[in-house]
């Protein structure tokens, strides 16, 4: 049995929204790391929160420079 589908829309409750953001952010960064390892690809991910805080992942020096420039 698979998971049920959800409708993609803004979460009204701010606490639930923050928890969802944190969980999905970690999942996205994990997938980026896996892609970099499995496919030997240069991967860079930048994520800005609603409070304009920057989260990022990079596995190469070029992507790392771009992330540090944004901070």
N, CA, C, O and CB atoms as a CASP TS submission, in Angstrom:
PFRMAT TS
TARGET T0000
AUTHOR 0000-0000-0000
METHOD Language model
MODEL 1
PARENT N/A
ATOM      1  N   UNK     1       0.845  -1.180   0.000  1.00  0.00           N
ATOM      2  CA  UNK     1       0.000   0.000   0.000  1.00  0.00           C
ATOM      3  C   UNK     1       0.888   1.240   0.000  1.00  0.00           C
ATOM      4  O   UNK     1       1.822   1.342   0.796  1.00  0.00           O
ATOM      5  CB  UNK     1      -0.960   0.000   1.222  1.00  0.00           C
ATOM      6  N   UNK     2       0.596   2.177  -0.889  1.00  0.00           N
ATOM      7  CA  UNK     2       1.389   3.394  -0.992  1.00  0.00           C
ATOM      8  C   UNK     2       0.857   4.498  -0.100  1.00  0.00           C
ATOM      9  O   UNK     2      -0.170   4.364   0.564  1.00  0.00           O
ATOM     10  CB  UNK     2       1.428   3.868  -2.420  1.00  0.00           C
ATOM     11  N   UNK     3       1.587   5.577  -0.113  1.00  0.00           N
ATOM     12  CA  UNK     3       1.156   6.735   0.664  1.00  0.00           C
ATOM     13  C   UNK     3       0.052   7.478  -0.071  1.00  0.00           C
ATOM     14  O   UNK     3      -0.035   7.423  -1.298  1.00  0.00           O
ATOM     15  CB  UNK     3       2.340   7.675   0.943  1.00  0.00           C
ATOM     16  N   UNK     4      -0.783   8.168   0.679  1.00  0.00           N
ATOM     17  CA  UNK     4      -1.852   8.943   0.071  1.00  0.00           C
ATOM     18  C   UNK     4      -1.322  10.230  -0.533  1.00  0.00           C
ATOM     19  O   UNK     4      -0.294  10.748  -0.097  1.00  0.00           O
ATOM     20  CB  UNK     4      -2.929   9.252   1.092  1.00  0.00           C
ATOM     21  N   UNK     5      -2.007  10.738  -1.516  1.00  0.00           N
ATOM     22  CA  UNK     5      -1.598  11.986  -2.150  1.00  0.00           C
ATOM     23  C   UNK     5      -2.023  13.166  -1.292  1.00  0.00           C
ATOM     24  O   UNK     5      -3.064  13.139  -0.636  1.00  0.00           O
ATOM     25  CB  UNK     5      -2.194  12.104  -3.565  1.00  0.00           C
ATOM     26  N   UNK     6      -1.196  14.197  -1.314  1.00  0.00           N
ATOM     27  CA  UNK     6      -1.553  15.436  -0.625  1.00  0.00           C
ATOM     28  C   UNK     6      -1.695  16.539  -1.659  1.00  0.00           C
ATOM     29  O   UNK     6      -1.088  16.482  -2.729  1.00  0.00           O
ATOM     30  CB  UNK     6      -0.489  15.815   0.452  1.00  0.00           C
ATOM     31  N   UNK     7      -2.477  17.516  -1.343  1.00  0.00           N
ATOM     32  CA  UNK     7      -2.582  18.670  -2.231  1.00  0.00           C
ATOM     33  C   UNK     7      -1.484  19.651  -1.830  1.00  0.00           C
ATOM     34  O   UNK     7      -1.283  19.933  -0.649  1.00  0.00           O
ATOM     35  CB  UNK     7      -4.013  19.340  -2.153  1.00  0.00           C
ATOM     36  N   UNK     8      -0.787  20.157  -2.825  1.00  0.00           N
ATOM     37  CA  UNK     8       0.297  21.094  -2.572  1.00  0.00           C
ATOM     38  C   UNK     8      -0.300  22.495  -2.468  1.00  0.00           C
ATOM     39  O   UNK     8      -0.747  23.073  -3.459  1.00  0.00           O
ATOM     40  CB  UNK     8       1.385  21.022  -3.695  1.00  0.00           C
ATOM     41  N   UNK     9      -0.296  23.015  -1.270  1.00  0.00           N
ATOM     42  CA  UNK     9      -0.775  24.365  -1.013  1.00  0.00           C
ATOM     43  C   UNK     9      -0.054  24.883   0.228  1.00  0.00           C
ATOM     44  O   UNK     9       0.564  24.108   0.959  1.00  0.00           O
ATOM     45  CB  UNK     9      -2.335  24.397  -0.828  1.00  0.00           C
ATOM     46  N   UNK    10      -0.131  26.161   0.461  1.00  0.00           N
ATOM     47  CA  UNK    10       0.540  26.778   1.603  1.00  0.00           C
ATOM     48  C   UNK    10      -0.071  26.270   2.902  1.00  0.00           C
ATOM     49  O   UNK    10      -1.290  26.148   3.026  1.00  0.00           O
ATOM     50  CB  UNK    10       0.446  28.317   1.527  1.00  0.00           C
ATOM     51  N   UNK    11       0.801  25.975   3.873  1.00  0.00           N
ATOM     52  CA  UNK    11       0.334  25.511   5.182  1.00  0.00           C
ATOM     53  C   UNK    11       0.048  26.739   6.028  1.00  0.00           C
ATOM     54  O   UNK    11       0.924  27.582   6.223  1.00  0.00           O
ATOM     55  CB  UNK    11       1.389  24.571   5.879  1.00  0.00           C
ATOM     56  N   UNK    12      -1.168  26.843   6.527  1.00  0.00           N
ATOM     57  CA  UNK    12      -1.576  28.037   7.267  1.00  0.00           C
ATOM     58  C   UNK    12      -0.962  28.122   8.665  1.00  0.00           C
ATOM     59  O   UNK    12      -0.584  29.206   9.108  1.00  0.00           O
ATOM     60  CB  UNK    12      -3.076  28.073   7.380  1.00  0.00           C
ATOM     61  N   UNK    13      -0.860  27.005   9.350  1.00  0.00           N
ATOM     62  CA  UNK    13      -0.309  26.978  10.697  1.00  0.00           C
ATOM     63  C   UNK    13       1.203  27.179  10.628  1.00  0.00           C
ATOM     64  O   UNK    13       1.901  26.384   9.998  1.00  0.00           O
ATOM     65  CB  UNK    13      -0.658  25.644  11.412  1.00  0.00           C
ATOM     66  N   UNK    14       1.721  28.238  11.272  1.00  0.00           N
ATOM     67  CA  UNK    14       3.142  28.568  11.151  1.00  0.00           C
ATOM     68  C   UNK    14       4.047  27.507  11.768  1.00  0.00           C
ATOM     69  O   UNK    14       5.140  27.261  11.259  1.00  0.00           O
ATOM     70  CB  UNK    14       3.416  29.904  11.802  1.00  0.00           C
ATOM     71  N   UNK    15       3.613  26.880  12.847  1.00  0.00           N
ATOM     72  CA  UNK    15       4.426  25.830  13.472  1.00  0.00           C
ATOM     73  C   UNK    15       4.521  24.614  12.560  1.00  0.00           C
ATOM     74  O   UNK    15       5.605  24.063  12.366  1.00  0.00           O
ATOM     75  CB  UNK    15       3.835  25.423  14.838  1.00  0.00           C
ATOM     76  N   UNK    16       3.406  24.200  12.007  1.00  0.00           N
ATOM     77  CA  UNK    16       3.398  23.068  11.084  1.00  0.00           C
ATOM     78  C   UNK    16       4.212  23.385   9.830  1.00  0.00           C
ATOM     79  O   UNK    16       4.914  22.525   9.299  1.00  0.00           O
ATOM     80  CB  UNK    16       1.957  22.699  10.702  1.00  0.00           C
ATOM     81  N   UNK    17       4.108  24.625   9.370  1.00  0.00           N
ATOM     82  CA  UNK    17       4.858  25.037   8.189  1.00  0.00           C
ATOM     83  C   UNK    17       6.359  24.954   8.439  1.00  0.00           C
ATOM     84  O   UNK    17       7.102  24.495   7.572  1.00  0.00           O
ATOM     85  CB  UNK    17       4.469  26.458   7.780  1.00  0.00           C
ATOM     86  N   UNK    18       6.816  25.391   9.612  1.00  0.00           N
ATOM     87  CA  UNK    18       8.239  25.348   9.944  1.00  0.00           C
ATOM     88  C   UNK    18       8.735  23.912  10.077  1.00  0.00           C
ATOM     89  O   UNK    18       9.832  23.591   9.619  1.00  0.00           O
ATOM     90  CB  UNK    18       8.503  26.115  11.240  1.00  0.00           C
ATOM     91  N   UNK    19       7.940  23.052  10.696  1.00  0.00           N
ATOM     92  CA  UNK    19       8.322  21.643  10.835  1.00  0.00           C
ATOM     93  C   UNK    19       8.423  20.989   9.464  1.00  0.00           C
ATOM     94  O   UNK    19       9.374  20.256   9.192  1.00  0.00           O
ATOM     95  CB  UNK    19       7.306  20.884  11.719  1.00  0.00           C
ATOM     96  N   UNK    20       7.450  21.249   8.603  1.00  0.00           N
ATOM     97  CA  UNK    20       7.465  20.688   7.253  1.00  0.00           C
ATOM     98  C   UNK    20       8.660  21.193   6.472  1.00  0.00           C
ATOM     99  O   UNK    20       9.306  20.425   5.759  1.00  0.00           O
ATOM    100  CB  UNK    20       6.175  21.028   6.513  1.00  0.00           C
ATOM    101  N   UNK    21       8.964  22.484   6.600  1.00  0.00           N
ATOM    102  CA  UNK    21      10.122  23.052   5.913  1.00  0.00           C
ATOM    103  C   UNK    21      11.398  22.353   6.350  1.00  0.00           C
ATOM    104  O   UNK    21      12.220  21.982   5.513  1.00  0.00           O
ATOM    105  CB  UNK    21      10.225  24.557   6.180  1.00  0.00           C
ATOM    106  N   UNK    22      11.571  22.170   7.651  1.00  0.00           N
ATOM    107  CA  UNK    22      12.782  21.530   8.173  1.00  0.00           C
ATOM    108  C   UNK    22      12.929  20.099   7.668  1.00  0.00           C
ATOM    109  O   UNK    22      14.015  19.692   7.255  1.00  0.00           O
ATOM    110  CB  UNK    22      12.767  21.540   9.697  1.00  0.00           C
ATOM    111  N   UNK    23      11.845  19.343   7.701  1.00  0.00           N
ATOM    112  CA  UNK    23      11.897  17.956   7.247  1.00  0.00           C
ATOM    113  C   UNK    23      12.185  17.869   5.754  1.00  0.00           C
ATOM    114  O   UNK    23      13.028  17.082   5.324  1.00  0.00           O
ATOM    115  CB  UNK    23      10.586  17.246   7.567  1.00  0.00           C
ATOM    116  N   UNK    24      11.493  18.668   4.975  1.00  0.00           N
ATOM    117  CA  UNK    24      11.694  18.619   3.526  1.00  0.00           C
ATOM    118  C   UNK    24      13.057  19.170   3.117  1.00  0.00           C
ATOM    119  O   UNK    24      13.649  18.703   2.144  1.00  0.00           O
ATOM    120  CB  UNK    24      10.594  19.397   2.821  1.00  0.00           C
ATOM    121  N   UNK    25      13.554  20.152   3.850  1.00  0.00           N
ATOM    122  CA  UNK    25      14.894  20.691   3.589  1.00  0.00           C
ATOM    123  C   UNK    25      15.947  19.607   3.780  1.00  0.00           C
ATOM    124  O   UNK    25      16.826  19.430   2.936  1.00  0.00           O
ATOM    125  CB  UNK    25      15.190  21.892   4.514  1.00  0.00           C
ATOM    126  N   UNK    26      15.854  18.885   4.893  1.00  0.00           N
ATOM    127  CA  UNK    26      16.809  17.810   5.154  1.00  0.00           C
ATOM    128  C   UNK    26      16.709  16.710   4.097  1.00  0.00           C
ATOM    129  O   UNK    26      17.724  16.158   3.672  1.00  0.00           O
ATOM    130  CB  UNK    26      16.574  17.221   6.549  1.00  0.00           C
ATOM    131  N   UNK    27      15.484  16.394   3.674  1.00  0.00           N
ATOM    132  CA  UNK    27      15.302  15.380   2.637  1.00  0.00           C
ATOM    133  C   UNK    27      15.904  15.808   1.311  1.00  0.00           C
ATOM    134  O   UNK    27      16.531  15.006   0.618  1.00  0.00           O
ATOM    135  CB  UNK    27      13.830  15.078   2.454  1.00  0.00           C
ATOM    136  N   UNK    28      15.714  17.077   0.957  1.00  0.00           N
ATOM    137  CA  UNK    28      16.259  17.586  -0.297  1.00  0.00           C
ATOM    138  C   UNK    28      17.782  17.602  -0.272  1.00  0.00           C
ATOM    139  O   UNK    28      18.418  17.231  -1.259  1.00  0.00           O
ATOM    140  CB  UNK    28      15.725  18.989  -0.574  1.00  0.00           C
ATOM    141  N   UNK    29      18.375  18.025   0.842  1.00  0.00           N
ATOM    142  CA  UNK    29      19.833  18.043   0.951  1.00  0.00           C
ATOM    143  C   UNK    29      20.399  16.619   0.921  1.00  0.00           C
ATOM    144  O   UNK    29      21.466  16.389   0.352  1.00  0.00           O
ATOM    145  CB  UNK    29      20.265  18.761   2.243  1.00  0.00           C
ATOM    146  N   UNK    30      19.694  15.674   1.527  1.00  0.00           N
ATOM    147  CA  UNK    30      20.130  14.280   1.498  1.00  0.00           C
ATOM    148  C   UNK    30      20.117  13.745   0.071  1.00  0.00           C
ATOM    149  O   UNK    30      21.050  13.058  -0.343  1.00  0.00           O
ATOM    150  CB  UNK    30      19.234  13.415   2.400  1.00  0.00           C
ATOM    151  N   UNK    31      19.068  14.054  -0.680  1.00  0.00           N
ATOM    152  CA  UNK    31      18.991  13.609  -2.074  1.00  0.00           C
ATOM    153  C   UNK    31      20.096  14.240  -2.921  1.00  0.00           C
ATOM    154  O   UNK    31      20.640  13.587  -3.811  1.00  0.00           O
ATOM    155  CB  UNK    31      17.617  13.951  -2.667  1.00  0.00           C
ATOM    156  N   UNK    32      20.431  15.503  -2.652  1.00  0.00           N
ATOM    157  CA  UNK    32      21.511  16.163  -3.387  1.00  0.00           C
ATOM    158  C   UNK    32      22.843  15.471  -3.115  1.00  0.00           C
ATOM    159  O   UNK    32      23.635  15.267  -4.034  1.00  0.00           O
ATOM    160  CB  UNK    32      21.596  17.654  -3.003  1.00  0.00           C
ATOM    161  N   UNK    33      23.093  15.110  -1.856  1.00  0.00           N
ATOM    162  CA  UNK    33      24.326  14.397  -1.508  1.00  0.00           C
ATOM    163  C   UNK    33      24.382  13.044  -2.199  1.00  0.00           C
ATOM    164  O   UNK    33      25.424  12.653  -2.724  1.00  0.00           O
ATOM    165  CB  UNK    33      24.436  14.216   0.012  1.00  0.00           C
ATOM    166  N   UNK    34      23.261  12.328  -2.199  1.00  0.00           N
ATOM    167  CA  UNK    34      23.211  11.020  -2.841  1.00  0.00           C
ATOM    168  C   UNK    34      23.461  11.133  -4.338  1.00  0.00           C
ATOM    169  O   UNK    34      24.180  10.312  -4.908  1.00  0.00           O
ATOM    170  CB  UNK    34      21.863  10.354  -2.584  1.00  0.00           C
ATOM    171  N   UNK    35      22.877  12.141  -4.979  1.00  0.00           N
ATOM    172  CA  UNK    35      23.073  12.345  -6.410  1.00  0.00           C
ATOM    173  C   UNK    35      24.538  12.619  -6.719  1.00  0.00           C
ATOM    174  O   UNK    35      25.082  12.102  -7.695  1.00  0.00           O
ATOM    175  CB  UNK    35      22.199  13.499  -6.913  1.00  0.00           C
ATOM    176  N   UNK    36      25.173  13.434  -5.886  1.00  0.00           N
ATOM    177  CA  UNK    36      26.584  13.757  -6.091  1.00  0.00           C
ATOM    178  C   UNK    36      27.454  12.505  -5.978  1.00  0.00           C
ATOM    179  O   UNK    36      28.386  12.324  -6.761  1.00  0.00           O
ATOM    180  CB  UNK    36      27.044  14.814  -5.075  1.00  0.00           C
ATOM    181  N   UNK    37      27.155  11.653  -5.019  1.00  0.00           N
ATOM    182  CA  UNK    37      27.961  10.446  -4.804  1.00  0.00           C
ATOM    183  C   UNK    37      27.695   9.407  -5.884  1.00  0.00           C
ATOM    184  O   UNK    37      28.632   8.880  -6.485  1.00  0.00           O
ATOM    185  CB  UNK    37      27.673   9.849  -3.424  1.00  0.00           C
ATOM    186  N   UNK    38      26.427   9.111  -6.133  1.00  0.00           N
ATOM    187  CA  UNK    38      26.081   8.046  -7.068  1.00  0.00           C
ATOM    188  C   UNK    38      26.460   8.359  -8.508  1.00  0.00           C
ATOM    189  O   UNK    38      26.908   7.472  -9.234  1.00  0.00           O
ATOM    190  CB  UNK    38      24.617   7.769  -6.992  1.00  0.00           C
ATOM    191  N   UNK    39      26.287   9.607  -8.930  1.00  0.00           N
ATOM    192  CA  UNK    39      26.492   9.962 -10.331  1.00  0.00           C
ATOM    193  C   UNK    39      27.777  10.749 -10.565  1.00  0.00           C
ATOM    194  O   UNK    39      28.046  11.170 -11.690  1.00  0.00           O
ATOM    195  CB  UNK    39      25.320  10.759 -10.828  1.00  0.00           C
ATOM    196  N   UNK    40      28.565  10.950  -9.525  1.00  0.00           N
ATOM    197  CA  UNK    40      29.797  11.727  -9.625  1.00  0.00           C
ATOM    198  C   UNK    40      29.519  13.078 -10.298  1.00  0.00           C
ATOM    199  O   UNK    40      30.252  13.512 -11.188  1.00  0.00           O
ATOM    200  CB  UNK    40      30.873  10.938 -10.415  1.00  0.00           C
ATOM    201  N   UNK    41      28.448  13.724  -9.850  1.00  0.00           N
ATOM    202  CA  UNK    41      28.015  14.994 -10.427  1.00  0.00           C
ATOM    203  C   UNK    41      28.388  16.146  -9.501  1.00  0.00           C
ATOM    204  O   UNK    41      28.528  15.963  -8.292  1.00  0.00           O
ATOM    205  CB  UNK    41      26.495  14.985 -10.690  1.00  0.00           C
ATOM    206  N   UNK    42      28.544  17.320 -10.074  1.00  0.00           N
ATOM    207  CA  UNK    42      28.746  18.520  -9.279  1.00  0.00           C
ATOM    208  C   UNK    42      27.362  19.069  -8.934  1.00  0.00           C
ATOM    209  O   UNK    42      26.589  19.451  -9.813  1.00  0.00           O
ATOM    210  CB  UNK    42      29.623  19.587 -10.046  1.00  0.00           C
ATOM    211  N   UNK    43      27.076  19.097  -7.656  1.00  0.00           N
ATOM    212  CA  UNK    43      25.739  19.476  -7.200  1.00  0.00           C
ATOM    213  C   UNK    43      25.852  20.636  -6.227  1.00  0.00           C
ATOM    214  O   UNK    43      26.690  20.631  -5.326  1.00  0.00           O
ATOM    215  CB  UNK    43      25.012  18.276  -6.538  1.00  0.00           C
ATOM    216  N   UNK    44      25.008  21.616  -6.419  1.00  0.00           N
ATOM    217  CA  UNK    44      24.899  22.730  -5.490  1.00  0.00           C
ATOM    218  C   UNK    44      23.441  23.059  -5.271  1.00  0.00           C
ATOM    219  O   UNK    44      22.678  23.178  -6.230  1.00  0.00           O
ATOM    220  CB  UNK    44      25.662  23.961  -6.007  1.00  0.00           C
ATOM    221  N   UNK    45      23.043  23.209  -4.010  1.00  0.00           N
ATOM    222  CA  UNK    45      21.652  23.508  -3.674  1.00  0.00           C
ATOM    223  C   UNK    45      21.621  24.688  -2.714  1.00  0.00           C
ATOM    224  O   UNK    45      22.331  24.689  -1.709  1.00  0.00           O
ATOM    225  CB  UNK    45      20.943  22.269  -3.051  1.00  0.00           C
ATOM    226  N   UNK    46      20.813  25.680  -3.013  1.00  0.00           N
ATOM    227  CA  UNK    46      20.585  26.809  -2.120  1.00  0.00           C
ATOM    228  C   UNK    46      19.114  26.830  -1.749  1.00  0.00           C
ATOM    229  O   UNK    46      18.246  26.725  -2.615  1.00  0.00           O
ATOM    230  CB  UNK    46      21.017  28.155  -2.778  1.00  0.00           C
ATOM    231  N   UNK    47      18.836  26.966  -0.455  1.00  0.00           N
ATOM    232  CA  UNK    47      17.459  27.021   0.026  1.00  0.00           C
ATOM    233  C   UNK    47      17.341  28.228   0.954  1.00  0.00           C
ATOM    234  O   UNK    47      18.105  28.356   1.911  1.00  0.00           O
ATOM    235  CB  UNK    47      17.049  25.687   0.763  1.00  0.00           C
ATOM    236  N   UNK    48      16.398  29.100   0.674  1.00  0.00           N
ATOM    237  CA  UNK    48      16.135  30.251   1.527  1.00  0.00           C
ATOM    238  C   UNK    48      14.847  30.004   2.298  1.00  0.00           C
ATOM    239  O   UNK    48      13.830  29.636   1.710  1.00  0.00           O
ATOM    240  CB  UNK    48      16.041  31.560   0.692  1.00  0.00           C
ATOM    241  N   UNK    49      14.886  30.202   3.605  1.00  0.00           N
ATOM    242  CA  UNK    49      13.688  30.041   4.425  1.00  0.00           C
ATOM    243  C   UNK    49      12.831  31.297   4.316  1.00  0.00           C
ATOM    244  O   UNK    49      13.221  32.276   3.681  1.00  0.00           O
ATOM    245  CB  UNK    49      14.061  29.757   5.906  1.00  0.00           C
ATOM    246  N   UNK    50      11.674  31.255   4.935  1.00  0.00           N
ATOM    247  CA  UNK    50      10.784  32.424   4.912  1.00  0.00           C
ATOM    248  C   UNK    50      11.369  33.587   5.712  1.00  0.00           C
ATOM    249  O   UNK    50      10.939  34.730   5.555  1.00  0.00           O
ATOM    250  CB  UNK    50       9.400  32.052   5.468  1.00  0.00           C
ATOM    251  N   UNK    51      12.353  33.295   6.573  1.00  0.00           N
ATOM    252  CA  UNK    51      13.039  34.351   7.338  1.00  0.00           C
ATOM    253  C   UNK    51      14.343  34.760   6.665  1.00  0.00           C
ATOM    254  O   UNK    51      15.185  35.416   7.280  1.00  0.00           O
ATOM    255  CB  UNK    51      13.319  33.880   8.776  1.00  0.00           C
ATOM    256  N   UNK    52      14.512  34.370   5.391  1.00  0.00           N
ATOM    257  CA  UNK    52      15.682  34.682   4.573  1.00  0.00           C
ATOM    258  C   UNK    52      16.977  34.083   5.094  1.00  0.00           C
ATOM    259  O   UNK    52      18.053  34.633   4.860  1.00  0.00           O
ATOM    260  CB  UNK    52      15.837  36.157   4.471  1.00  0.00           C
ATOM    261  N   UNK    53      16.885  32.970   5.794  1.00  0.00           N
ATOM    262  CA  UNK    53      18.080  32.249   6.219  1.00  0.00           C
ATOM    263  C   UNK    53      18.464  31.288   5.095  1.00  0.00           C
ATOM    264  O   UNK    53      17.613  30.625   4.502  1.00  0.00           O
ATOM    265  CB  UNK    53      17.840  31.481   7.575  1.00  0.00           C
ATOM    266  N   UNK    54      19.765  31.230   4.819  1.00  0.00           N
ATOM    267  CA  UNK    54      20.258  30.420   3.711  1.00  0.00           C
ATOM    268  C   UNK    54      20.753  29.063   4.211  1.00  0.00           C
ATOM    269  O   UNK    54      21.507  28.978   5.180  1.00  0.00           O
ATOM    270  CB  UNK    54      21.382  31.157   2.968  1.00  0.00           C
ATOM    271  N   UNK    55      20.315  28.014   3.533  1.00  0.00           N
ATOM    272  CA  UNK    55      20.799  26.666   3.775  1.00  0.00           C
ATOM    273  C   UNK    55      21.344  26.165   2.450  1.00  0.00           C
ATOM    274  O   UNK    55      20.760  26.423   1.398  1.00  0.00           O
ATOM    275  CB  UNK    55      19.669  25.721   4.342  1.00  0.00           C
ATOM    276  N   UNK    56      22.461  25.450   2.497  1.00  0.00           N
ATOM    277  CA  UNK    56      23.015  24.997   1.235  1.00  0.00           C
ATOM    278  C   UNK    56      23.853  23.757   1.356  1.00  0.00           C
ATOM    279  O   UNK    56      24.283  23.363   2.440  1.00  0.00           O
ATOM    280  CB  UNK    56      23.821  26.066   0.631  1.00  0.00           C
ATOM    281  N   UNK    57      24.074  23.152   0.206  1.00  0.00           N
ATOM    282  CA  UNK    57      24.953  22.000   0.073  1.00  0.00           C
ATOM    283  C   UNK    57      25.724  22.156  -1.215  1.00  0.00           C
ATOM    284  O   UNK    57      25.177  22.586  -2.230  1.00  0.00           O
ATOM    285  CB  UNK    57      24.159  20.662   0.097  1.00  0.00           C
ATOM    286  N   UNK    58      27.000  21.805  -1.174  1.00  0.00           N
ATOM    287  CA  UNK    58      27.820  21.806  -2.368  1.00  0.00           C
ATOM    288  C   UNK    58      28.876  20.729  -2.233  1.00  0.00           C
ATOM    289  O   UNK    58      29.428  20.524  -1.152  1.00  0.00           O
ATOM    290  CB  UNK    58      28.464  23.187  -2.604  1.00  0.00           C
ATOM    291  N   UNK    59      29.159  20.045  -3.321  1.00  0.00           N
ATOM    292  CA  UNK    59      30.213  19.044  -3.279  1.00  0.00           C
ATOM    293  C   UNK    59      31.408  19.438  -4.133  1.00  0.00           C
ATOM    294  O   UNK    59      32.324  18.636  -4.314  1.00  0.00           O
ATOM    295  CB  UNK    59      29.678  17.710  -3.732  1.00  0.00           C
ATOM    296  N   UNK    60      31.414  20.654  -4.659  1.00  0.00           N
ATOM    297  CA  UNK    60      32.562  21.106  -5.438  1.00  0.00           C
ATOM    298  C   UNK    60      32.941  22.517  -5.008  1.00  0.00           C
ATOM    299  O   UNK    60      32.139  23.245  -4.423  1.00  0.00           O
ATOM    300  CB  UNK    60      32.255  21.061  -6.957  1.00  0.00           C
ATOM    301  N   UNK    61      34.161  22.878  -5.306  1.00  0.00           N
ATOM    302  CA  UNK    61      34.657  24.187  -4.897  1.00  0.00           C
ATOM    303  C   UNK    61      33.895  25.314  -5.595  1.00  0.00           C
ATOM    304  O   UNK    61      33.612  26.343  -4.981  1.00  0.00           O
ATOM    305  CB  UNK    61      36.153  24.302  -5.195  1.00  0.00           C
ATOM    306  N   UNK    62      33.563  25.126  -6.867  1.00  0.00           N
ATOM    307  CA  UNK    62      32.839  26.160  -7.607  1.00  0.00           C
ATOM    308  C   UNK    62      31.480  26.438  -6.989  1.00  0.00           C
ATOM    309  O   UNK    62      31.119  27.596  -6.775  1.00  0.00           O
ATOM    310  CB  UNK    62      32.671  25.749  -9.063  1.00  0.00           C
ATOM    311  N   UNK    63      30.730  25.395  -6.703  1.00  0.00           N
ATOM    312  CA  UNK    63      29.410  25.562  -6.080  1.00  0.00           C
ATOM    313  C   UNK    63      29.549  26.135  -4.678  1.00  0.00           C
ATOM    314  O   UNK    63      28.720  26.932  -4.239  1.00  0.00           O
ATOM    315  CB  UNK    63      28.655  24.217  -6.030  1.00  0.00           C
ATOM    316  N   UNK    64      30.599  25.727  -3.980  1.00  0.00           N
ATOM    317  CA  UNK    64      30.825  26.207  -2.624  1.00  0.00           C
ATOM    318  C   UNK    64      31.066  27.709  -2.608  1.00  0.00           C
ATOM    319  O   UNK    64      30.601  28.406  -1.706  1.00  0.00           O
ATOM    320  CB  UNK    64      32.005  25.478  -1.992  1.00  0.00           C
ATOM    321  N   UNK    65      31.794  28.210  -3.604  1.00  0.00           N
ATOM    322  CA  UNK    65      32.047  29.652  -3.695  1.00  0.00           C
ATOM    323  C   UNK    65      30.745  30.411  -3.909  1.00  0.00           C
ATOM    324  O   UNK    65      30.548  31.480  -3.333  1.00  0.00           O
ATOM    325  CB  UNK    65      33.035  29.960  -4.838  1.00  0.00           C
ATOM    326  N   UNK    66      29.867  29.872  -4.723  1.00  0.00           N
ATOM    327  CA  UNK    66      28.585  30.538  -4.973  1.00  0.00           C
ATOM    328  C   UNK    66      27.741  30.587  -3.710  1.00  0.00           C
ATOM    329  O   UNK    66      27.099  31.601  -3.438  1.00  0.00           O
ATOM    330  CB  UNK    66      27.817  29.823  -6.089  1.00  0.00           C
ATOM    331  N   UNK    67      27.730  29.513  -2.937  1.00  0.00           N
ATOM    332  CA  UNK    67      26.955  29.471  -1.704  1.00  0.00           C
ATOM    333  C   UNK    67      27.524  30.463  -0.702  1.00  0.00           C
ATOM    334  O   UNK    67      26.765  31.185  -0.056  1.00  0.00           O
ATOM    335  CB  UNK    67      26.944  28.049  -1.111  1.00  0.00           C
ATOM    336  N   UNK    68      28.856  30.515  -0.556  1.00  0.00           N
ATOM    337  CA  UNK    68      29.454  31.438   0.402  1.00  0.00           C
ATOM    338  C   UNK    68      29.250  32.884  -0.046  1.00  0.00           C
ATOM    339  O   UNK    68      29.156  33.779   0.795  1.00  0.00           O
ATOM    340  CB  UNK    68      30.952  31.139   0.574  1.00  0.00           C
ATOM    341  N   UNK    69      29.179  33.130  -1.363  1.00  0.00           N
ATOM    342  CA  UNK    69      28.910  34.481  -1.860  1.00  0.00           C
ATOM    343  C   UNK    69      27.517  34.950  -1.457  1.00  0.00           C
ATOM    344  O   UNK    69      27.319  36.125  -1.147  1.00  0.00           O
ATOM    345  CB  UNK    69      29.056  34.529  -3.383  1.00  0.00           C
ATOM    346  N   UNK    70      26.559  34.038  -1.462  1.00  0.00           N
ATOM    347  CA  UNK    70      25.188  34.396  -1.093  1.00  0.00           C
ATOM    348  C   UNK    70      25.045  34.705   0.391  1.00  0.00           C
ATOM    349  O   UNK    70      24.176  35.486   0.779  1.00  0.00           O
ATOM    350  CB  UNK    70      24.244  33.277  -1.468  1.00  0.00           C
ATOM    351  N   UNK    71      25.886  34.104   1.222  1.00  0.00           N
ATOM    352  CA  UNK    71      25.808  34.347   2.662  1.00  0.00           C
ATOM    353  C   UNK    71      26.349  35.705   2.930  1.00  0.00           C
ATOM    354  O   UNK    71      26.387  36.138   4.082  1.00  0.00           O
ATOM    355  CB  UNK    71      26.573  33.285   3.473  1.00  0.00           C
TER
END
